[in-house]
């Protein structure tokens, strides 16, 4: 497909999983046998692969071998095609070509490039314009979770001002300390302990391949993806009044209100890093984010999700806003919300059930947004029901300004599920 579109050179990187080197070998063999040249960038975070693809003038596509935040025995590919995400229908088409055996023959070349130092240098530019002496006393915990961000984090920490405290930077595909998914509070316990014991200013954690950020403030409170986006949006809108800021349908109403209050245009969009990136390109939005911790900067960066860069930008935002991360977290409205509730539903029913809910609520009193599933808004909160793109799972979430309101909203979700012959069963994993 890349050659048909006039390209031929593909950057290939891989994460720290045990199966990654074997898959890298097979992938390079397949690419070169179909006439593509390969640039091997070796083991590293997914955003380092994105950086290699975006910053090199001679590369037409990129493939990162990664299982992301999935269990240690999973693996897969994240792909970039001529600067855009390659997903959904692209992958279906690739499957049809493979099933037909309609691939090209050729004999591509392989070269190895050292990308890490230039990538870390680029990350440091996120602090451009900020007086280093203002950051000299800053003490931040950084938890790589034995994931692929470790080597870049080690190099970055040595360059950052203040006294960074890196944790678990040694890459280990068995994840011996905790699973690297920073959206799960238990996985932040090591970081929370470090921040508390050493009196650090705040802490940052990464997922297995370094494209999703998690954070806690100096008091150990989690700063969720939409709350981080509130901080980034306030900072970005001071420099770019009227800019569009995109968030996914799972994000808090407080975020959309904050963007409006600071003169920005909030845009709610579908969950999924590929979908958000595509919408950013379409709208020219300089900033976007998801509840899951994918944060995208396109103001002075490339528009892809990079948790290491997001960590640097959190330092920069707090410095420019003149408040500590803990103060910024304390100033946020106290919303009451459920965690993301995920439960198994038969694959044949998951989208049909969402359509049934939409039809029942259409024309009623409730304000309904069907951008991605069903998001119903009331005077004191909202609830969401959507089908997972990747699993036989429905996802529900609700938020209100009171516990009573939240209970009522969750009851509305259960009522809609019951009308479709479903119930919120045992929690399904990611």
Protein Blocks (a to p, Z undefined) as FASTA:
>chain_A
ZZmnopabdcddddfbfklmmmmmmmmmmmmmnopacddebjadfklmmmmmmmpmkbcb
dcdddehjacfkbccddddeehiacehjlmmmmmmmmmnopaccdddddddddfklmmmm
mmmmmmgoiafklmmmpccdddeklpaklmmmmmmmmmpgcjdddehkbccfklpmbccd
fkbmklmmmmmmmmmmnopabdcdddfkopaccdddfkopacdfklmmmmmmmmmmmmmg
hiacdddfkbcfklmmmmmmnopacddddedjklmmmmmmmnopabdcdfkopacdfklm
noiacfklmmmmmmmmmmmnopafklmmmmpccddddddddddddfklmmmmmmmmmmmm
gopabdcdfkgojadddfkbccdddddfkbccdddddddfbfklmmmmmmmmmmmmmmno
pacdddddZZ
